[in-house]
Each structure stands twice: as C-alpha cells, then as structure tokens.
Amino acid sequence: MTRSKEFDESAVLHKAMKLFWQQGYEKSSMQDLVTHMGIHRRSIYDTFGSKHALYLKALERYGETVEDQIEKRLKSLDSVKQAIRRLFEMTIHRKETLPSGCLTVNTAVELAEHDKEAMDRVLDSFSNTENLLHELLLSGQKSGEISERHDAEKLSRFFNNSFVGLRVLAKTSNDMQKMEDIVDTTLSVLD
C-alpha cells in the first residue's frame, strides 16, 4: 500500500521555485531544498525525481505564475500602449515577498549554455513573450492606436529584448527612476 503524502505538493514546489529564483540552481544544495521546502530528501526524490527535475518543474511553475499575472493585469486594459507599459512595469514594481529579477532570465544566464532542457524552456518563454508583444502590436495597428509604419514583428523583437534587459536590471538595481526612464524611452518608439 502506497503511503499518502504528508505535504502539499504545490506548496512545496512553490517554495522550491522561490529558493531557485533567489539562489540559482547551482547554489541551491539538496540540503537547502530540504530545509526550505520543509520535507525530507527522500520525499523530494520520490515526488520530483532529481534536483534537476525539480528545477525544471519550478521553472515551469514560474512560467505559469507569470502568465497568469500577465493575463490578469492586461485583460482589463483598453489601450495596447497601456498594456505594453503594464507588462514592463510588472518587472520593476514587484512584490517585496518575491526575489528580484526573473527566474527565466536567471536560468538563461546560469544554465542555458550547458543544459539543453533549461535552454528549451527559456527559449519557449522568450518566444511566448515575443508572440504576446507581437499580438498586442498587431491589435494596436488594427485599432489605429499604433502606426502601421512600424513592422510589428521587428518591433516585438525589440520590445522583447528590452523586456529581458529590464528583467536583468531589476535583479541588480533598486534605482526605480532609472528603470522607469528605460520603460519610457523604450515605449517612446511607439510615438
């Protein structure tokens, strides 16, 4: 007979996600995970497989969480420019209870060169963001809010690159005015 789990799998995965986000993959030891997640090492292996598998699950959870936040914060906005601004501002106006920066960008910097599975997840995430930006820009062009003189595909690449850069800066700087100036300058391309 299989023993039932004595912990909430979703809750401990969230704890692992926050630890990896804060410390990175390499710096987070199995003992750190045991302590932070509040479960036994054997339970981690039985539930998630390996540290690497746990990391990939945490990265997946992070992506789902961010997508949910984006959907909630952008769906009520009537203006495409306002939606793009809100997307950028989500990076710099984060909750104090969350680590700074972005787990996906951290993964790109730390693991993507030597971990194909991590690289694939990073590329999927970046592609999804670029596609979202592309859809927003096309919608703005269709409504007349954004000039059709802009190539929406090229512009979505530019904004995605700026967005990734801002996520790196958010990890390394507390200068809100500097980051807001970057958002303003980036979005001025649409004027």
N, CA, C and O of each residue as an XYZ file, in Angstrom:
764
protein
N       0.823     -1.175      0.000
C       0.000      0.000      0.000
C       0.876      1.251      0.000
O       1.823      1.366      0.778
N       0.540      2.179     -0.885
C       1.308      3.400     -1.010
C       0.929      4.383      0.092
O      -0.248      4.593      0.386
N       1.945      4.973      0.686
C       1.719      5.962      1.735
C       1.287      7.282      1.109
O       1.843      7.700      0.094
N       0.316      7.927      1.700
C      -0.113      9.222      1.163
C       0.896     10.293      1.576
O       1.563     10.191      2.605
N       0.980     11.311      0.744
C       1.924     12.393      1.010
C       1.430     13.212      2.192
O       0.236     13.464      2.356
N       2.392     13.616      3.007
C       2.072     14.403      4.188
C       2.347     15.879      3.953
O       2.532     16.642      4.901
N       2.374     16.278      2.693
C       2.634     17.675      2.363
C       1.870     18.034      1.098
O       1.463     17.167      0.326
N       1.691     19.315      0.909
C       1.014     19.841     -0.271
C       2.070     20.015     -1.372
O       2.938     20.882     -1.281
N       1.980     19.190     -2.394
C       2.987     19.199     -3.462
C       3.109     20.574     -4.115
O       4.216     21.029     -4.403
N       1.990     21.225     -4.346
C       2.001     22.544     -4.967
C       2.718     23.570     -4.084
O       3.482     24.399     -4.580
N       2.469     23.508     -2.789
C       3.082     24.455     -1.855
C       4.598     24.251     -1.767
O       5.352     25.224     -1.751
N       5.045     23.005     -1.711
C       6.494     22.776     -1.614
C       7.184     23.103     -2.941
O       8.338     23.532     -2.947
N       6.494     22.906     -4.056
C       7.058     23.295     -5.349
C       7.224     24.807     -5.406
O       8.221     25.307     -5.929
N       6.255     25.532     -4.873
C       6.347     26.993     -4.826
C       7.550     27.433     -3.981
O       8.251     28.380     -4.338
N       7.783     26.743     -2.867
C       8.939     27.056     -2.023
C      10.247     26.786     -2.766
O      11.193     27.568     -2.675
N      10.293     25.686     -3.493
C      11.497     25.373     -4.276
C      11.711     26.433     -5.352
O      12.838     26.872     -5.582
N      10.632     26.839     -6.006
C      10.722     27.869     -7.042
C      11.342     29.144     -6.471
O      12.234     29.732     -7.083
N      10.870     29.568     -5.303
C      11.397     30.794     -4.700
C      12.876     30.653     -4.331
O      13.650     31.597     -4.490
N      13.268     29.467     -3.837
C      14.676     29.261     -3.483
C      15.553     29.286     -4.730
O      16.590     29.950     -4.742
N      15.152     28.576     -5.773
C      15.925     28.588     -7.021
C      15.983     30.002     -7.612
O      17.021     30.416     -8.130
N      14.898     30.723     -7.536
C      14.815     32.084     -8.050
C      15.792     32.988     -7.296
O      16.465     33.831     -7.890
N      15.854     32.797     -6.003
C      16.719     33.633     -5.173
C      18.193     33.244     -5.287
O      19.055     34.117     -5.385
N      18.490     31.938     -5.276
C      19.877     31.478     -5.199
C      20.429     30.919     -6.501
O      21.646     30.862     -6.673
N      19.569     30.507     -7.417
C      20.035     29.847     -8.619
C      20.087     28.345     -8.423
O      19.919     27.839     -7.314
N      20.323     27.644     -9.518
C      20.340     26.179     -9.481
C      21.570     25.646     -8.758
O      21.452     24.835     -7.839
N      22.732     26.093     -9.165
C      23.984     25.544     -8.623
C      24.137     25.811     -7.127
O      24.584     24.942     -6.379
N      23.768     27.010     -6.697
C      23.966     27.372     -5.294
C      22.952     26.713     -4.362
O      23.187     26.631     -3.156
N      21.840     26.250     -4.898
C      20.812     25.605     -4.077
C      21.150     24.126     -3.914
O      20.943     23.323     -4.824
N      21.667     23.786     -2.752
C      22.022     22.383     -2.487
C      20.773     21.594     -2.130
O      19.723     22.173     -1.850
N      20.888     20.285     -2.142
C      19.762     19.446     -1.727
C      19.399     19.750     -0.271
O      18.221     19.746      0.084
N      20.395     20.013      0.567
C      20.084     20.341      1.969
C      19.340     21.668      2.051
O      18.423     21.810      2.860
N      19.720     22.645      1.223
C      18.973     23.911      1.175
C      17.514     23.656      0.800
O      16.598     24.231      1.388
N      17.317     22.791     -0.181
C      15.957     22.476     -0.633
C      15.163     21.775      0.467
O      14.001     22.105      0.704
N      15.789     20.810      1.135
C      15.125     20.099      2.236
C      14.693     21.104      3.306
O      13.550     21.084      3.762
N      15.601     21.965      3.692
C      15.314     22.953      4.737
C      14.232     23.933      4.291
O      13.287     24.201      5.033
N      14.371     24.455      3.102
C      13.452     25.485      2.610
C      12.060     24.920      2.308
O      11.048     25.570      2.572
N      12.022     23.721      1.760
C      10.743     23.115      1.396
C      10.048     22.482      2.599
O       8.831     22.298      2.594
N      10.826     22.151      3.624
C      10.250     21.568      4.829
C       9.824     20.123      4.668
O       8.931     19.650      5.371
N      10.467     19.416      3.736
C      10.169     17.990      3.556
C      11.481     17.209      3.524
O      12.555     17.797      3.394
N      11.394     15.906      3.642
C      12.586     15.054      3.654
C      13.177     14.922      2.249
O      12.482     15.022      1.239
N      14.462     14.697      2.235
C      15.189     14.486      0.971
C      14.543     13.365      0.149
O      14.368     13.490     -1.063
N      14.195     12.277      0.824
C      13.567     11.140      0.130
C      12.245     11.562     -0.522
O      11.920     11.111     -1.620
N      11.498     12.416      0.148
C      10.231     12.903     -0.404
C      10.464     13.743     -1.661
O       9.673     13.694     -2.603
N      11.543     14.504     -1.668
C      11.873     15.291     -2.859
C      12.147     14.356     -4.027
O      11.619     14.539     -5.123
N      12.988     13.343     -3.775
C      13.308     12.395     -4.843
C      12.080     11.600     -5.281
O      11.862     11.406     -6.477
N      11.284     11.142     -4.327
C      10.099     10.356     -4.666
C       9.067     11.168     -5.441
O       8.399     10.639     -6.329
N       8.937     12.439     -5.113
C       7.909     13.285     -5.728
C       8.383     13.919     -7.031
O       7.633     13.967     -8.006
N       9.611     14.401     -7.054
C      10.079     15.176     -8.203
C      11.169     14.486     -9.018
O      11.451     14.910    -10.138
N      11.778     13.452     -8.494
C      12.814     12.735     -9.227
C      14.202     13.136     -8.793
O      14.826     12.446     -7.987
N      14.686     14.227     -9.310
C      16.037     14.695     -9.027
C      16.006     16.202     -8.806
O      14.983     16.852     -9.023
N      17.124     16.742     -8.378
C      17.220     18.196     -8.218
C      16.953     18.877     -9.560
O      16.260     19.893     -9.615
N      17.492     18.327    -10.625
C      17.307     18.916    -11.951
C      15.841     18.866    -12.379
O      15.311     19.840    -12.914
N      15.198     17.740    -12.143
C      13.776     17.614    -12.484
C      12.938     18.582    -11.648
O      11.981     19.172    -12.150
N      13.297     18.743    -10.374
C      12.614     19.698     -9.503
C      12.806     21.118    -10.043
O      11.865     21.910    -10.065
N      14.008     21.429    -10.471
C      14.283     22.758    -11.020
C      13.422     23.026    -12.254
O      12.833     24.099    -12.383
N      13.352     22.058    -13.150
C      12.541     22.233    -14.358
C      11.070     22.400    -14.015
O      10.367     23.181    -14.655
N      10.594     21.664    -13.000
C       9.202     21.820    -12.544
C       8.995     23.217    -11.942
O       7.969     23.856    -12.171
N       9.975     23.672    -11.178
C       9.891     25.008    -10.573
C       9.885     26.083    -11.657
O       9.151     27.066    -11.557
N      10.695     25.897    -12.678
C      10.741     26.844    -13.792
C       9.407     26.852    -14.541
O       8.926     27.904    -14.963
N       8.823     25.676    -14.698
C       7.505     25.568    -15.327
C       6.453     26.293    -14.482
O       5.631     27.039    -15.014
N       6.483     26.070    -13.170
C       5.547     26.735    -12.265
C       5.714     28.254    -12.356
O       4.730     28.994    -12.385
N       6.962     28.707    -12.400
C       7.238     30.137    -12.518
C       6.585     30.694    -13.784
O       5.918     31.728    -13.744
N       6.783     30.000    -14.900
C       6.194     30.443    -16.163
C       4.679     30.528    -16.098
O       4.085     31.486    -16.593
N       4.054     29.528    -15.490
C       2.592     29.522    -15.341
C       2.128     30.687    -14.471
O       1.128     31.338    -14.773
N       2.855     30.940    -13.400
C       2.513     32.022    -12.479
C       2.608     33.376    -13.182
O       1.721     34.219    -13.051
N       3.679     33.567    -13.919
C       3.870     34.832    -14.639
C       2.792     35.004    -15.707
O       2.234     36.090    -15.857
N       2.500     33.939    -16.446
C       1.448     34.023    -17.474
C       0.106     34.396    -16.857
O      -0.633     35.206    -17.417
N      -0.212     33.808    -15.709
C      -1.464     34.144    -15.025
C      -1.495     35.609    -14.617
O      -2.511     36.283    -14.784
N      -0.382     36.103    -14.082
C      -0.309     37.503    -13.680
C      -0.465     38.434    -14.877
O      -1.170     39.441    -14.805
N       0.196     38.090    -15.974
C       0.098     38.923    -17.176
C      -1.338     38.956    -17.670
O      -1.868     40.020    -17.990
N      -1.961     37.796    -17.730
C      -3.340     37.736    -18.209
C      -4.265     38.582    -17.335
O      -5.091     39.333    -17.853
N      -4.131     38.463    -16.019
C      -4.979     39.221    -15.097
C      -4.753     40.724    -15.226
O      -5.706     41.502    -15.204
N      -3.507     41.127    -15.358
C      -3.194     42.557    -15.355
C      -3.406     43.237    -16.697
O      -3.572     44.456    -16.752
N      -3.404     42.466    -17.783
C      -3.537     43.084    -19.099
C      -4.943     42.994    -19.670
O      -5.314     43.814    -20.510
N      -5.732     42.022    -19.238
C      -7.018     41.786    -19.895
C      -8.003     42.937    -19.715
O      -8.873     43.127    -20.565
N      -7.894     43.699    -18.649
C      -8.848     44.778    -18.399
C      -8.458     46.095    -19.076
O      -9.192     47.078    -18.986
N      -7.329     46.117    -19.740
C      -6.848     47.363    -20.337
C      -7.353     47.523    -21.765
O      -7.316     46.580    -22.555
N      -7.825     48.725    -22.087
C      -8.335     49.002    -23.429
C      -7.245     49.458    -24.387
O      -7.387     49.331    -25.603
N      -6.167     49.984    -23.844
C      -5.097     50.545    -24.655
C      -3.939     49.556    -24.792
O      -3.462     49.004    -23.801
N      -3.497     49.343    -26.023
C      -2.354     48.465    -26.270
C      -1.087     49.064    -25.678
O      -0.278     48.353    -25.083
N      -0.917     50.364    -25.841
C       0.272     51.021    -25.269
C       0.274     50.872    -23.753
O       1.318     50.635    -23.146
N      -0.889     51.010    -23.152
C      -1.014     50.851    -21.712
C      -0.701     49.397    -21.310
O      -0.070     49.165    -20.279
N      -1.131     48.441    -22.103
C      -0.870     47.027    -21.811
C       0.633     46.732    -21.884
O       1.172     46.029    -21.030
N       1.297     47.267    -22.896
C       2.746     47.036    -23.016
C       3.471     47.701    -21.849
O       4.396     47.122    -21.280
N       3.053     48.915    -21.494
C       3.651     49.597    -20.342
C       3.442     48.754    -19.079
O       4.377     48.568    -18.301
N       2.243     48.253    -18.874
C       1.943     47.458    -17.679
C       2.829     46.217    -17.635
O       3.312     45.845    -16.566
N       3.049     45.575    -18.775
C       3.920     44.404    -18.835
C       5.323     44.763    -18.336
O       5.905     44.045    -17.523
N       5.853     45.878    -18.832
C       7.190     46.313    -18.411
C       7.203     46.683    -16.928
O       8.142     46.349    -16.206
N       6.163     47.366    -16.486
C       6.115     47.807    -15.088
C       5.988     46.635    -14.119
O       6.424     46.734    -12.972
N       5.401     45.532    -14.562
C       5.319     44.347    -13.705
C       6.708     43.882    -13.280
O       6.871     43.306    -12.204
N       7.695     44.127    -14.112
C       9.064     43.718    -13.817
C       9.693     44.585    -12.736
O      10.429     44.091    -11.881
N       9.400     45.871    -12.778
C      10.083     46.766    -11.842
C       9.286     47.029    -10.566
O       9.863     47.424     -9.552
N       7.970     46.815    -10.600
C       7.133     47.011     -9.412
C       6.676     45.646     -8.920
O       5.524     45.262     -9.116
N       7.570     44.927     -8.290
C       7.272     43.581     -7.842
C       6.937     43.573     -6.356
O       7.201     44.530     -5.629
N       6.350     42.467     -5.935
C       6.028     42.306     -4.518
C       7.316     42.144     -3.723
O       8.262     41.499     -4.175
N       7.340     42.728     -2.555
C       8.521     42.644     -1.685
C       8.804     41.211     -1.237
O       9.936     40.888     -0.879
N       7.788     40.354     -1.253
C       7.962     38.978     -0.776
C       8.600     38.072     -1.815
O       8.914     36.916     -1.529
N       8.793     38.596     -3.027
C       9.370     37.782     -4.095
C      10.817     38.182     -4.355
O      11.183     39.341     -4.157
N      11.637     37.244     -4.792
C      13.007     37.593     -5.162
C      13.007     38.584     -6.323
O      12.037     38.671     -7.075
N      14.082     39.314     -6.460
C      14.176     40.283     -7.548
C      14.528     39.571     -8.854
O      14.986     38.429     -8.858
N      14.305     40.267     -9.941
C      14.636     39.730    -11.248
C      13.638     38.696    -11.733
O      12.461     38.724    -11.372
N      14.123     37.793    -12.549
C      13.263     36.835    -13.242
C      13.944     35.465    -13.260
O      15.102     35.352    -13.662
N      13.242     34.445    -12.834
C      13.812     33.095    -12.813
C      14.176     32.620    -14.218
O      15.177     31.926    -14.397
N      13.379     32.985    -15.204
C      13.682     32.561    -16.577
C      14.983     33.189    -17.066
O      15.826     32.508    -17.651
N      15.143     34.479    -16.825
C      16.385     35.162    -17.237
C      17.565     34.601    -16.445
O      18.642     34.383    -17.000
N      17.358     34.367    -15.144
C      18.432     33.775    -14.337
C      18.866     32.425    -14.918
O      20.055     32.111    -14.979
N      17.880     31.642    -15.341
C      18.166     30.333    -15.931
C      18.953     30.489    -17.228
O      19.889     29.734    -17.490
N      18.566     31.474    -18.034
C      19.282     31.716    -19.293
C      20.748     32.010    -19.021
O      21.627     31.505    -19.719
N      21.010     32.815    -18.019
C      22.378     33.207    -17.700
C      23.159     32.059    -17.073
O      24.324     31.838    -17.404
N      22.510     31.325    -16.162
C      23.223     30.295    -15.412
C      23.341     28.961    -16.136
O      24.397     28.329    -16.087
N      22.281     28.521    -16.805
C      22.254     27.137    -17.276
C      22.146     26.934    -18.782
O      22.527     25.877    -19.284
N      21.644     27.901    -19.497
C      21.263     27.669    -20.888
C      22.398     27.163    -21.773
O      22.154     26.389    -22.698
N      23.616     27.580    -21.511
C      24.733     27.152    -22.368
C      25.050     25.670    -22.253
O      25.531     25.067    -23.213
N      24.788     25.073    -21.095
C      25.182     23.676    -20.895
C      24.035     22.757    -20.472
O      24.267     21.619    -20.064
N      22.798     23.252    -20.569
C      21.649     22.446    -20.168
C      20.553     22.621    -21.210
O      19.815     23.606    -21.182
N      20.447     21.666    -22.130
C      19.511     21.779    -23.243
C      18.061     21.907    -22.790
O      17.300     22.697    -23.349
N      17.681     21.132    -21.781
C      16.288     21.212    -21.307
C      15.979     22.603    -20.754
O      14.912     23.158    -21.018
N      16.900     23.155    -19.999
C      16.708     24.511    -19.463
C      16.676     25.523    -20.607
O      15.848     26.434    -20.614
N      17.570     25.359    -21.559
C      17.610     26.271    -22.708
C      16.303     26.221    -23.488
O      15.787     27.262    -23.894
N      15.766     25.038    -23.699
C      14.495     24.907    -24.418
C      13.369     25.639    -23.692
O      12.542     26.299    -24.321
N      13.341     25.519    -22.376
C      12.301     26.203    -21.590
C      12.474     27.717    -21.659
O      11.494     28.453    -21.771
N      13.704     28.173    -21.594
C      13.978     29.616    -21.690
C      13.540     30.138    -23.051
O      12.864     31.163    -23.143
N      13.929     29.427    -24.108
C      13.568     29.870    -25.456
C      12.051     29.879    -25.652
O      11.517     30.783    -26.296
N      11.360     28.888    -25.106
C       9.893     28.865    -25.176
C       9.303     30.088    -24.482
O       8.388     30.726    -25.004
N       9.824     30.405    -23.321
C       9.318     31.549    -22.562
C       9.556     32.849    -23.320
O       8.652     33.674    -23.449
N      10.782     33.028    -23.821
C      11.094     34.247    -24.569
C      10.220     34.348    -25.819
O       9.748     35.429    -26.171
N      10.013     33.224    -26.479
C       9.172     33.191    -27.679
C       7.723     33.548    -27.346
O       7.076     34.287    -28.088
N       7.217     33.021    -26.225
C       5.850     33.341    -25.810
C       5.682     34.831    -25.545
O       4.673     35.423    -25.929
N       6.667     35.436    -24.889
C       6.599     36.874    -24.619
C       6.653     37.665    -25.917
O       5.905     38.625    -26.096
N       7.535     37.262    -26.817
C       7.627     37.951    -28.109
C       6.320     37.817    -28.884
O       5.876     38.771    -29.522
N       5.709     36.647    -28.831
C       4.415     36.449    -29.507
C       3.327     37.319    -28.892
O       2.512     37.897    -29.612
N       3.307     37.417    -27.554
C       2.343     38.284    -26.883
C       2.521     39.729    -27.337
O       1.550     40.412    -27.660
N       3.756     40.179    -27.358
C       4.032     41.551    -27.796
C       3.606     41.752    -29.251
O       3.044     42.789    -29.602
N       3.874     40.764    -30.086
C       3.500     40.843    -31.491
C       1.979     40.961    -31.634
O       1.482     41.784    -32.403
N       1.253     40.133    -30.887
C      -0.216     40.198    -30.932
C      -0.731     41.551    -30.463
O      -1.651     42.111    -31.058
N      -0.132     42.077    -29.388
C      -0.538     43.386    -28.887
C      -0.285     44.471    -29.937
O      -1.135     45.329    -30.174
N       0.880     44.420    -30.552
C       1.227     45.426    -31.561
C       0.304     45.345    -32.772
O      -0.138     46.375    -33.281
N       0.013     44.143    -33.233
C      -0.920     43.989    -34.361
C      -2.305     44.511    -34.004
O      -2.965     45.155    -34.820
N      -2.739     44.227    -32.780
C      -4.029     44.720    -32.319
C      -4.039     46.247    -32.296
O      -5.015     46.878    -32.701
N      -2.951     46.827    -31.821
C      -2.831     48.287    -31.796
C      -2.826     48.892    -33.180
O      -3.379     49.972    -33.389
N      -2.214     48.215    -34.121
C      -2.224     48.701    -35.507
C      -3.632     48.589    -36.100
O      -4.086     49.481    -36.817
N      -4.294     47.514    -35.800
C      -5.647     47.308    -36.325
C      -6.616     48.370    -35.793
O      -7.491     48.843    -36.518
N      -6.447     48.737    -34.516
C      -7.334     49.738    -33.909
C      -6.922     51.169    -34.253
O      -7.680     52.109    -34.014
N      -5.717     51.334    -34.817
C      -5.231     52.668    -35.155
C      -4.440     53.330    -34.041
O      -3.976     54.460    -34.197
N      -4.280     52.637    -32.913
C      -3.530     53.203    -31.789
C      -2.024     53.263    -32.089
O      -1.315     54.146    -31.606
N      -1.562     52.313    -32.888
C      -0.140     52.248    -33.248
C      -0.029     52.367    -34.765
O      -0.770     51.732    -35.516
N       0.901     53.185    -35.182
C       1.084     53.433    -36.612
C       1.482     52.155    -37.346
O       2.237     51.332    -36.828
N       0.965     52.010    -38.547
C       1.331     50.857    -39.365
C       2.697     51.033    -40.031
O       3.171     50.135    -40.727
N       3.319     52.178    -39.819
C       4.685     52.372    -40.345
C       5.680     51.475    -39.620
O       6.776     51.217    -40.117
N       5.285     51.004    -38.439
C       6.122     50.084    -37.666
C       5.931     48.665    -38.185
O       4.808     48.252    -38.476
N       7.016     47.927    -38.300
C       6.951     46.499    -38.612
C       6.715     45.783    -37.276
O       7.613     45.722    -36.436
N       5.519     45.251    -37.086
C       5.126     44.663    -35.803
C       6.055     43.523    -35.387
O       6.341     43.367    -34.200
N       6.523     42.739    -36.332
C       7.404     41.617    -35.980
C       8.749     42.117    -35.461
O       9.236     41.644    -34.434
N       9.349     43.073    -36.170
C      10.634     43.623    -35.730
C      10.481     44.362    -34.402
O      11.341     44.270    -33.526
N       9.389     45.085    -34.266
C       9.149     45.834    -33.050
C       8.930     44.895    -31.855
O       9.364     45.197    -30.743
N       8.269     43.777    -32.078
C       8.065     42.820    -30.980
C       9.405     42.226    -30.536
O       9.593     41.952    -29.350
N      10.324     42.026    -31.460
C      11.669     41.542    -31.101
C      12.404     42.590    -30.267
O      13.040     42.272    -29.262
N      12.301     43.850    -30.707
C      12.946     44.948    -29.988
C      12.405     45.057    -28.567
O      13.175     45.153    -27.610
N      11.073     45.043    -28.428
C      10.469     45.149    -27.106
C      10.822     43.946    -26.236
O      11.073     44.103    -25.041
N      10.845     42.761    -26.813
C      11.203     41.577    -26.044
C      12.641     41.686    -25.537
O      12.923     41.345    -24.388
N      13.535     42.151    -26.378
C      14.920     42.335    -25.966
C      15.012     43.356    -24.831
O      15.738     43.150    -23.859
N      14.279     44.442    -24.963
C      14.264     45.465    -23.910
C      13.682     44.905    -22.618
O      14.160     45.208    -21.525
N      12.643     44.085    -22.758
C      11.985     43.491    -21.603
C      12.935     42.544    -20.864
O      12.989     42.557    -19.634
N      13.675     41.732    -21.604
C      14.654     40.828    -20.986
C      15.729     41.645    -20.277
O      16.108     41.331    -19.149
N      16.219     42.690    -20.935
C      17.237     43.547    -20.326
C      16.743     44.206    -19.044
O      17.485     44.314    -18.068
N      15.496     44.643    -19.051
C      14.919     45.264    -17.864
C      14.810     44.250    -16.722
O      14.995     44.603    -15.558
N      14.514     43.008    -17.052
C      14.420     41.967    -16.031
C      15.792     41.690    -15.404
O      15.873     41.369    -14.219
N      16.859     41.812    -16.184
C      18.210     41.676    -15.636
C      18.505     42.864    -14.723
O      19.012     42.689    -13.615
N      18.189     44.068    -15.188
C      18.450     45.269    -14.399
C      17.672     45.252    -13.085
O      18.179     45.700    -12.057
N      16.434     44.734    -13.117
C      15.616     44.663    -11.902
C      16.265     43.781    -10.840
O      16.017     43.958     -9.648
N      17.089     42.839    -11.267
C      17.790     41.958    -10.323
C      18.996     42.661     -9.704
O      19.405     42.338     -8.588
N      19.553     43.608    -10.421
C      20.820     44.197     -9.990
C      20.713     45.637     -9.506
O      21.696     46.195     -9.018
N      19.539     46.247     -9.632
C      19.403     47.659     -9.276
C      18.108     47.916     -8.514
O      17.086     47.273     -8.756
N      18.175     48.859     -7.600
C      16.981     49.325     -6.893
C      16.598     50.728     -7.348
O      15.724     51.358     -6.752
N      17.242     51.218     -8.395
C      17.001     52.574     -8.882
C      15.722     52.600     -9.728
O      15.759     52.411    -10.943
N      14.591     52.840     -9.052
C      13.294     52.824     -9.727
C      13.198     53.880    -10.822
O      12.637     53.621    -11.887
N      13.739     55.061    -10.567
C      13.647     56.126    -11.559
C      14.383     55.730    -12.837
O      13.900     55.976    -13.942
N      15.533     55.127    -12.682
C      16.308     54.670    -13.832
C      15.505     53.664    -14.658
O      15.449     53.760    -15.884
N      14.889     52.704    -13.979
C      14.121     51.683    -14.695
C      12.867     52.275    -15.343
O      12.498     51.884    -16.450
N      12.215     53.212    -14.658
C      11.044     53.869    -15.250
C      11.449     54.692    -16.466
O      10.710     54.753    -17.448
N      12.621     55.325    -16.408
C      13.120     56.080    -17.565
C      13.360     55.150    -18.753
O      13.086     55.512    -19.897
N      13.869     53.962    -18.475
C      14.109     52.981    -19.552
C      12.783     52.562    -20.176
O      12.681     52.458    -21.398
N      11.765     52.321    -19.346
C      10.449     51.959    -19.874
C       9.910     53.093    -20.741
O       9.422     52.849    -21.845
N       9.992     54.338    -20.249
C       9.500     55.482    -21.013
C      10.222     55.612    -22.354
O       9.591     55.835    -23.386
N      11.533     55.473    -22.331
C      12.316     55.607    -23.569
C      12.001     54.480    -24.551
O      11.866     54.714    -25.752
N      11.886     53.263    -24.035
C      11.551     52.121    -24.901
C      10.195     52.332    -25.558
O      10.048     52.133    -26.764
N       9.210     52.731    -24.775
C       7.864     52.893    -25.313
C       7.720     54.131    -26.202
O       6.756     54.242    -26.959
N       8.675     55.060    -26.112
C       8.619     56.263    -26.952
C       8.752     55.911    -28.434
O       8.403     56.719    -29.295
N       9.247     54.726    -28.733
C       9.349     54.256    -30.114
C       7.975     54.228    -30.769
O       7.857     54.372    -31.985
N       6.928     54.041    -29.952
C       5.568     53.946    -30.477
C       4.954     55.311    -30.787
O       3.906     55.378    -31.429
N       5.584     56.396    -30.346
C       5.030     57.740    -30.589
C       5.212     58.179    -32.028
O       4.802     59.281    -32.394
